[in-house]
């Protein structure tokens, strides 16, 4: 069985890896198991709530 780790990357970004001991969400869909790790910047000044509101506002503007 192939245990290759893949990192999803969007255009213009550099892939970042979370520490192996970081909490992970695991979801199995069909024969594929997805493991998502979360990383928070120590230098960020934006709260998670602020970020979600900003993302929703941007999404609405694109409609």
C-alpha positions as MATLAB code, in Angstrom:
seq = 'XXXXXXXXXXXXXXXXXXXXXXXXXXXXXXXXXXXXXXXXXXXXXXXXXXXXXXXXXXXXXXX';
ca = [
       0.000    0.000    0.000;
       1.325    3.441   -0.932;
       1.752    5.721    2.114;
       2.970    8.745    0.158;
       2.190   12.085    1.801;
       0.805   14.713   -0.533;
       0.620   18.438    0.147;
      -2.102   20.456   -1.574;
      -0.792   23.732   -2.919;
      -2.515   26.678   -4.549;
      -0.907   28.945   -7.132;
       1.614   31.357   -5.686;
       1.932   29.679   -2.293;
       4.599   27.646   -0.614;
       3.454   24.421    1.024;
       3.717   24.489    4.804;
       3.877   21.364    6.910;
       2.278   21.132   10.317;
       4.196   19.309   13.041;
       3.464   15.588   13.119;
       2.014   15.920   16.640;
      -0.504   18.597   15.535;
      -4.177   17.597   15.771;
      -5.542   16.099   12.571;
      -8.947   15.574   11.046;
      -9.200   12.184    9.348;
     -11.919   11.363    6.818;
     -12.160    8.288    4.638;
     -14.027    8.673    1.348;
     -14.135    5.483   -0.674;
     -10.641    3.988   -0.757;
      -8.944    7.312   -0.001;
      -8.171    8.505    3.519;
      -7.687   12.250    3.947;
      -5.698   13.578    6.909;
      -5.870   17.349    7.439;
      -3.596   19.048    9.930;
      -4.170   22.596   11.127;
      -1.452   25.199   11.601;
      -1.823   28.601   13.227;
       0.737   31.364   12.872;
       2.280   32.599   16.101;
       2.649   36.061   14.575;
      -0.908   36.478   13.283;
      -2.900   39.461   14.499;
      -6.244   38.299   13.059;
      -8.547   36.115   15.177;
     -10.140   32.988   13.720;
     -13.537   34.686   13.931;
     -12.224   37.716   12.031;
     -10.697   35.478    9.370;
     -13.938   33.533    8.823;
     -15.940   36.765    8.579;
     -13.422   38.171    6.062;
     -13.526   34.998    3.968;
     -17.352   34.963    3.934;
     -17.467   38.644    2.986;
     -15.022   38.024    0.094;
     -17.046   35.020   -1.051;
     -20.272   37.050   -1.123;
     -18.560   39.830   -3.104;
     -17.478   37.308   -5.755;
     -21.068   36.206   -6.399;
];
